[in-house]
Amino acid sequence: MIKIVFFTTVCFFIGCQSQAKATGDISGSNGRPDFYQGVYISNRTAQSAKAFGKLIDTIANDGMNAVVIDAQPRKLDKYVLEKLQEKNVYGIARVVAFEGGLTSQFPKKERMDSIKKSVRDACTLGFKEINIDYIRYSDGGWDFKASFEKRYENITSIIQEIRSDTLDACSSDVLFGGDIFGRVPFIENDAIGQRVENFSEKLDLLYPMLYPSHFYGLKSRVGDPYTTVLEGMQKTIKRSKETTLVVGWIQGFRMHIGASGLSYTDYIKAQMQGCLDSKGKGFIVWNAMNEYEPTLEAFRQFKMENSP
């Protein structure tokens, strides 16, 4: 994320949701958790049955109930779904649309075909949720001029095309979610073509990327992981349709955590609490290397503090 151009600060404290939601239970539609508590898994990790199985065993034993897994560049094997089903963990297939964002007004047909193929492959394998990342324009360097409204129209039409053209493989009960920049909930317009209201019309879930370290230049955001995540989730929920589910991407890496004065574990736990207190639908922890020991320690403490 790049420096936020505008934000508003609201600092209300919201009490915890029902403590029953801070559990590993899966009770939603199609095995979807009522409250996502999960981590990101890279395509590289997923390509190793041993590494993948060990990670799923570990997070499931601690009570986590969801994973977002890269479905590219290599297709996922059926053992991935079999392991998730064995451990009662909900799987979400992540499909990167435009790495770094589009610089041209419209994507090339070859790229769209590749995106749709990845979506079809994931649905055919058995995933019941698709997470689309980088569904936006780049943060500068465009070779065209267009108004905010035209940018929103273009990006949402791409989302609609992906959904419509994959109905041959993705049944009507497959959910589609999209990742949005962490700054987007805080501002009215953004040239990357993402706006909460527009995305909420085309997607079943929104995943705001609320990593506090990425709010460059805003010390109050970087240094206060709880409030940053809480307010980002609340603003996304407020601006979304009532039926749209909101799940927060949170930071499971050490970048700029020193500004908070918190330990690494407490920094992660504070973000988990922010998602719970926001009345959103959960969190997914991002660590590019899939190193989750501190995350799991934070999660154990989070569960204990929110137990009945």
C-alpha positions in Angstrom: 0.0 0.0 0.0 1.1 3.6 -0.6 0.6 6.6 1.5 -3.0 7.3 2.4 -4.3 10.5 0.8 -7.1 11.0 3.2 -8.6 9.3 6.2 -11.0 10.0 9.0 -10.5 8.9 12.6 -13.3 7.5 14.7 -12.3 6.1 18.0 -15.3 4.4 19.5 -14.7 1.3 21.6 -17.0 -1.6 20.6 -17.6 -4.4 23.0 -16.8 -8.0 22.1 -19.2 -10.1 20.1 -20.7 -13.2 21.5 -17.7 -15.1 22.9 -19.0 -18.2 21.1 -17.7 -16.8 17.9 -14.1 -17.0 18.9 -13.9 -20.8 18.4 -12.8 -23.2 15.8 -16.4 -24.4 15.1 -17.6 -24.5 11.5 -21.3 -24.1 11.2 -22.0 -21.8 8.3 -23.3 -22.7 4.8 -21.2 -25.2 2.9 -18.9 -25.6 5.9 -18.2 -21.9 5.9 -17.2 -20.7 9.4 -19.5 -18.2 11.1 -16.3 -16.4 12.1 -13.1 -17.1 10.1 -10.0 -17.7 12.1 -7.3 -18.6 9.6 -4.0 -18.1 7.8 -2.6 -17.7 4.3 -0.9 -20.7 2.6 1.4 -20.2 -0.4 1.2 -22.2 -3.6 4.7 -23.5 -2.8 3.6 -24.9 0.6 0.5 -26.4 -0.9 2.5 -28.2 -3.6 4.2 -30.3 -0.8 1.8 -32.8 0.7 4.1 -33.2 3.7 4.5 -29.5 4.4 0.9 -28.7 3.7 -0.4 -31.6 5.9 1.8 -30.6 8.8 0.7 -27.0 8.7 -3.0 -27.9 8.5 -2.6 -30.4 11.4 -0.9 -27.6 13.4 -3.5 -24.9 12.9 -6.4 -27.3 13.2 -5.1 -28.6 16.5 -5.0 -25.1 17.8 -8.6 -24.5 16.7 -8.2 -22.5 13.5 -10.9 -23.1 11.0 -10.0 -21.5 7.6 -7.1 -21.1 5.1 -6.7 -19.0 2.0 -4.5 -21.0 -0.4 -2.8 -19.8 -3.6 -4.4 -21.5 -6.6 -1.6 -20.3 -8.9 0.8 -20.7 -10.5 0.5 -24.5 -10.2 -2.8 -26.2 -10.0 -3.7 -27.6 -6.6 -3.9 -31.3 -6.1 -6.9 -33.2 -4.7 -5.0 -34.0 -1.5 -5.4 -30.4 -0.5 -9.2 -30.6 -0.3 -9.0 -34.1 1.2 -6.7 -32.8 4.0 -9.0 -29.8 4.7 -12.0 -32.1 4.9 -10.2 -34.5 7.2 -9.4 -31.7 9.7 -12.6 -29.7 9.2 -10.8 -26.6 7.9 -12.6 -24.4 5.4 -10.6 -23.8 2.2 -10.6 -20.6 0.1 -8.8 -20.5 -3.2 -6.8 -17.3 -3.8 -6.6 -16.2 -7.5 -4.3 -13.2 -8.3 -5.9 -11.2 -11.1 -3.4 -8.6 -12.0 -0.1 -8.7 -10.1 0.7 -5.2 -9.1 -2.5 -3.9 -10.7 -3.5 -3.0 -14.2 -1.6 -0.2 -15.9 -3.9 -0.3 -19.0 -7.6 0.5 -19.0 -8.6 -3.0 -19.9 -6.9 -6.3 -19.4 -5.7 -8.5 -22.3 -7.9 -11.4 -23.3 -5.1 -13.9 -22.6 -4.8 -12.7 -19.0 -8.6 -12.9 -18.4 -8.6 -16.4 -19.9 -5.9 -17.4 -17.4 -7.7 -15.9 -14.5 -10.9 -17.7 -15.4 -9.1 -21.0 -15.9 -7.6 -20.8 -12.4 -11.1 -20.1 -11.0 -12.6 -23.0 -12.9 -9.8 -25.3 -11.7 -10.4 -24.4 -8.1 -14.2 -24.9 -8.4 -13.7 -28.2 -10.1 -11.5 -29.4 -7.4 -14.2 -28.6 -4.8 -13.5 -25.1 -3.4 -16.6 -23.3 -2.3 -15.0 -19.9 -2.1 -12.8 -18.0 -4.5 -10.7 -15.0 -3.2 -9.7 -12.6 -6.0 -6.6 -10.5 -5.2 -5.1 -7.6 -7.1 -8.4 -6.9 -8.7 -7.6 -3.2 -9.3 -5.5 -0.7 -11.2 -1.9 -0.1 -10.3 -1.1 2.7 -7.8 0.2 5.0 -10.6 2.0 4.5 -13.9 -1.2 4.2 -16.0 -1.2 4.6 -19.8 -4.7 6.0 -19.9 -6.9 8.7 -18.3 -10.3 7.9 -16.7 -12.6 9.3 -14.0 -13.0 7.6 -10.7 -16.5 6.4 -11.8 -15.1 4.9 -15.0 -12.4 3.1 -13.1 -15.0 1.6 -10.7 -17.1 0.6 -13.6 -14.2 -1.1 -15.4 -13.0 -3.1 -12.4 -16.5 -4.2 -11.3 -17.3 -5.3 -14.9 -14.1 -7.5 -14.8 -15.4 -9.0 -11.6 -18.8 -9.7 -13.2 -17.2 -11.2 -16.3 -15.1 -13.6 -14.1 -18.2 -14.7 -12.2 -20.4 -15.0 -15.3 -17.9 -16.9 -17.4 -17.0 -19.5 -14.8 -20.6 -20.6 -14.1 -19.8 -23.7 -16.1 -17.5 -24.9 -13.3 -18.5 -22.9 -10.3 -22.0 -23.8 -8.9 -24.3 -21.1 -7.6 -23.3 -21.8 -4.0 -19.7 -20.9 -4.6 -18.9 -17.5 -2.9 -16.6 -14.9 -4.5 -14.6 -12.5 -2.3 -12.2 -9.7 -3.2 -9.2 -8.1 -1.5 -9.3 -4.4 -1.1 -6.5 -2.0 -0.2 -6.5 -1.2 3.5 -6.9 2.6 2.8 -10.0 2.1 0.7 -12.5 1.9 3.6 -11.1 5.1 4.9 -11.5 7.3 1.8 -14.2 8.2 -0.6 -12.5 7.7 -3.9 -9.3 5.9 -5.1 -7.8 5.8 -8.5 -7.0 2.1 -8.2 -10.6 1.5 -9.1 -11.7 0.0 -5.7 -14.6 1.4 -3.7 -16.4 -0.5 -1.0 -19.9 0.2 -2.2 -19.2 -1.0 -5.8 -17.3 -4.1 -4.7 -20.1 -5.0 -2.3 -22.5 -5.1 -5.2 -20.5 -7.7 -7.1 -18.9 -9.8 -4.4 -20.2 -12.0 -1.5 -17.2 -11.1 0.7 -14.8 -8.2 1.1 -11.3 -8.7 2.6 -9.8 -5.4 3.6 -6.0 -5.7 3.8 -5.6 -3.9 7.1 -1.9 -4.5 7.9 -1.1 -1.6 10.2 2.5 -1.4 8.9 1.2 -0.4 5.5 -0.4 2.8 6.6 2.8 4.6 5.6 3.3 8.0 7.3 0.4 7.6 9.7 2.0 6.9 13.1 -1.4 6.5 14.8 -2.3 3.7 12.4 1.1 1.9 12.4 1.4 2.1 16.2 -2.1 1.1 17.1 -2.9 -2.3 15.5 -6.2 -2.8 17.4 -7.8 0.5 16.5 -6.5 0.4 12.9 -8.1 -3.0 12.3 -11.2 -2.3 14.3 -12.0 1.0 12.4 -11.1 -0.5 9.0 -13.4 -3.4 9.6 -16.2 -1.1 10.9 -16.0 1.2 8.0 -16.0 -1.6 5.5 -19.1 -3.1 7.1 -20.9 0.2 7.3 -20.3 0.9 3.6 -21.2 -2.6 2.4 -24.5 -4.2 1.7 -26.1 -5.8 4.7 -25.6 -9.3 3.1 -21.9 -8.7 2.3 -19.5 -10.6 4.7 -16.3 -8.8 5.8 -13.2 -10.7 6.8 -10.0 -8.8 7.6 -6.5 -9.6 6.3 -4.2 -8.9 9.3 -0.5 -8.7 9.7 1.5 -11.7 10.8 4.9 -10.3 10.0 7.3 -8.0 11.9 7.3 -4.9 9.7 7.2 -1.7 11.8 5.7 -3.4 14.9 8.2 -1.5 17.1 6.1 1.7 16.8 3.3 0.0 18.8 5.5 -0.9 21.8 3.9 -4.3 21.8 5.5 -7.7 21.5 5.1 -9.5 18.2 2.6 -11.9 19.7 0.6 -9.1 21.3 0.6 -7.1 18.0 -1.0 -10.0 16.2 -3.5 -10.7 19.0 -4.6 -7.0 19.1 -5.6 -7.3 15.4 -7.5 -10.5 16.0 -9.4 -8.7 18.8 -10.1 -5.8 16.5 -11.7 -8.1 14.0 -13.8 -9.8 16.7 -14.9 -6.5 18.3 -15.8 -5.0 14.9 -18.7 -7.5 14.5 -17.1 -8.6 11.2 -16.8 -12.2 10.0 -13.3 -13.0 11.1 -9.6 -12.7 10.1 -7.0 -14.3 7.9 -3.3 -13.8 9.0 -0.8 -13.0 6.2 2.7 -14.3 6.4 4.4 -14.7 3.0 6.7 -17.4 4.3 3.9 -19.3 6.2 5.8 -19.0 9.5 3.0 -19.1 12.0 4.4 -20.0 15.5 4.0 -16.4 16.8 0.5 -16.3 15.2 -0.6 -19.5 16.8 0.7 -18.3 20.2 -1.3 -15.1 19.7 -4.3 -17.1 18.7 -4.2 -19.4 21.8 -4.1 -16.3 24.0 -6.9 -14.7 22.0 -9.1 -17.7 22.4 -8.4 -18.0 26.1 -9.2 -14.3 26.7 -12.5 -14.6 24.7 -13.6 -17.9 26.2 -17.0 -18.0 28.0 
